[in-house]
Amino acid sequence: MRLHEAYGASLIREIEGTTGRRVQAGSLYITLERLERKGFLTLRSGESEPGRGGRPKRFADVTEEGVRALSVHRRALLRIWDGLEARLENT
């Protein structure tokens, strides 16, 4: 949702930059396909690009259902973390 044009390479850079963890492209695409099957995002192909061997970029767009699901999970995580911040900051 942060990215204006979300496609494989840009998603990998975003995830690696925010988490500090390495992301494998194959794992990313499997996850995107699962999220699409659940209705949380849609995948669409861009134009073929010569610099990519004629392969198009695959763009991901979050659906309204995906935004709702993210909101539900965010509230649950905030409830889990409630009251733990002070203790964690002292470690």
C-alpha positions as CSV (number, residue, x, y, z in Angstrom):
1,M,0.0,0.0,0.0
2,R,3.0,2.3,0.4
3,L,4.1,1.9,-3.2
4,H,2.4,3.7,-6.0
5,E,3.5,1.1,-8.6
6,A,4.0,-2.2,-6.7
7,Y,5.7,-4.9,-8.7
8,G,8.1,-7.7,-7.8
9,A,11.4,-5.8,-7.6
10,S,10.0,-2.7,-5.9
11,L,8.1,-4.9,-3.4
12,I,11.3,-6.8,-2.6
13,R,13.3,-3.6,-2.1
14,E,10.5,-2.2,0.2
15,I,10.3,-5.4,2.3
16,E,14.0,-5.8,2.6
17,G,14.5,-2.1,3.4
18,T,11.8,-2.1,6.2
19,T,12.6,-5.5,7.7
20,G,16.3,-5.8,7.1
21,R,15.6,-9.4,5.9
22,R,16.4,-10.9,2.6
23,V,13.4,-11.8,0.3
24,Q,13.5,-14.5,-2.4
25,A,11.5,-13.5,-5.5
26,G,9.9,-17.0,-5.7
27,S,8.6,-16.7,-2.1
28,L,7.2,-13.2,-2.8
29,Y,5.3,-14.4,-5.9
30,I,3.9,-17.4,-4.1
31,T,2.7,-15.1,-1.3
32,L,1.2,-12.6,-3.8
33,E,-0.7,-15.4,-5.5
34,R,-2.1,-16.7,-2.2
35,L,-3.2,-13.2,-1.3
36,E,-4.9,-12.8,-4.6
37,R,-6.8,-16.1,-4.2
38,K,-8.0,-14.8,-0.8
39,G,-9.2,-11.6,-2.5
40,F,-6.8,-9.3,-0.7
41,L,-5.1,-8.1,-3.8
42,T,-5.2,-8.3,-7.6
43,L,-2.3,-9.0,-9.9
44,R,-2.1,-7.5,-13.3
45,S,0.5,-7.7,-16.1
46,G,2.1,-4.5,-17.5
47,E,3.5,-4.1,-21.0
48,S,6.2,-6.4,-22.2
49,E,9.7,-4.8,-21.8
50,P,12.7,-5.5,-24.0
51,G,15.1,-5.0,-21.1
52,R,13.3,-7.8,-19.3
53,G,13.6,-10.2,-22.2
54,G,10.1,-9.3,-23.3
55,R,8.6,-10.3,-20.0
56,P,6.0,-7.9,-18.5
57,K,6.1,-6.6,-14.9
58,R,3.4,-8.0,-12.6
59,F,1.8,-5.3,-10.6
60,A,0.0,-5.9,-7.3
61,D,-3.0,-3.7,-6.2
62,V,-4.5,-4.0,-2.7
63,T,-8.3,-4.6,-2.8
64,E,-10.8,-3.0,-0.4
65,E,-11.1,-6.5,1.2
66,G,-7.3,-6.5,1.7
67,V,-7.5,-3.1,3.4
68,R,-10.2,-4.4,5.7
69,A,-8.3,-7.5,6.5
70,L,-5.1,-5.5,7.2
71,S,-7.1,-3.2,9.5
72,V,-8.5,-6.2,11.5
73,H,-5.0,-7.7,11.9
74,R,-3.5,-4.4,12.9
75,R,-6.0,-3.9,15.7
76,A,-5.3,-7.5,16.9
77,L,-1.5,-6.8,16.9
78,L,-2.0,-3.6,18.8
79,R,-4.0,-5.4,21.5
80,I,-1.3,-8.0,21.8
81,W,1.4,-5.3,22.2
82,D,-0.6,-3.1,24.6
83,G,1.3,-2.7,27.8
84,L,4.5,-4.3,26.6
85,E,6.3,-1.3,25.1
86,A,7.7,0.0,28.4
87,R,9.3,-3.3,29.2
88,L,10.7,-3.8,25.8
89,E,12.2,-0.3,25.7
90,N,14.2,-1.1,28.8
91,T,16.0,-4.1,27.3
